[in-house]
Amino acid sequence: MSVKRAKITGIGHYLPDYVLTNAELEKYVETNDEWIRSRTGISERRILKDPDKATAFMGAEASREALKDAGIAPEEIDAIIVATVTPDYMFPASAALVQKRIGAVNSYAFDLSAACSGFLYALSNGAMMIESGRAKKVIVVGADKMSAIVDFQDRTTCILFGDAAGAVVLEESDSGGIIDFVHHTDGDEECMLYQPAGGSLHPASEETVKNRMHYIRQDGRSVFKKATEGMADVSLEIMQRNNLTGDDVAWLVPHQANLRIIDATARRMGLSSEKVMINIGKYGNTTAATIPLCLYDWKNKLKKGDKIILSAFGGGLTWGAIYIEWT
Ligand code: UT7
């Protein structure tokens, strides 16, 4: 009996129009274009300026495009998973708002919180729904309006992040598709990268607002060290358990947090730079959206049989990798 697998049959994205350049950031904080580009690889990022729009709007736009790409109707979708750390509300889930916006009336929908690894956690869980036979068609979204939680007075974080969404449709596959995944979590480091207030531990109060606790806090140097090790380790782990060498891998799709982390991961995997999807220069770190945005940008270059490794690291701490054989 052949193993039932899931494959990606449609890819969509959404990018806000507003381009926030390094030059504009120089007006808000003590920084400069040269520092940002050489330390991170980022030249510009997109910002969703419309105050009436947020993560669910972007996720719905990306989902609509993914559905069109897959050639299926919203009513056919069984489940929607939205990976995000910037939901429109604490509840209901942004996935429920996406469901309404796209008219996926027969689906159930929920959010998944795993920061920058969110899309990979969501993709593997969507794949397992299909592998189990409980779902036939699933939408997996990675969407974040990071500008809502970025402190534009903190030069160590405000230069990094942008807003965007990416989405894929998963369907059953006869061959290839999502072959394997490895995920890790280390809850010991909850304060290395987090948003201190707004949850049930520190609900909004005068004090949390005064202390700027609703913004991202990151110990950049420590996260950098952990991410450089973690992303490379997990990528090698998934290659080894699937007997893949650098020559076998057609593409690395890395989370786009820092060009130096991506380069170090590719080097340890034995990959040449032309096999690595990199768009951090244009969009910055869009948290859960980075990986589907790469898939969207490289969609026309992917060939049947390509062996692809997706790899991410983020707050939690969370990290993981997925092995896909493109069909
Ligand atoms: O996606 C989730 C996972 N997140 C990540 O993977 C991010 C990981 N961390 C990083 O990417 C890097 O640590 C950063 C890009 C955040 C920082 O780069 P770094 O090379 O680690 O710089 P640093 O924190 O060691 O700071 C070096 C210097 C410091 O000055 P001193 O202490 O040496 O005088 C900083 O104050 O650069 C200074 N600095 C800046 N200078 C100009 C920090 N931010 C800026 C800035 N512009 N924006």
Residues whose N, C-alpha, C, O or C-beta is under 5 A from the ligand:
A	BS01	UT7	E30 T31 N32 W35 R39 T40 C116 R155 T156 I159 G220 R221 V223 F224 A227 A257 N258 F313 G314 G315
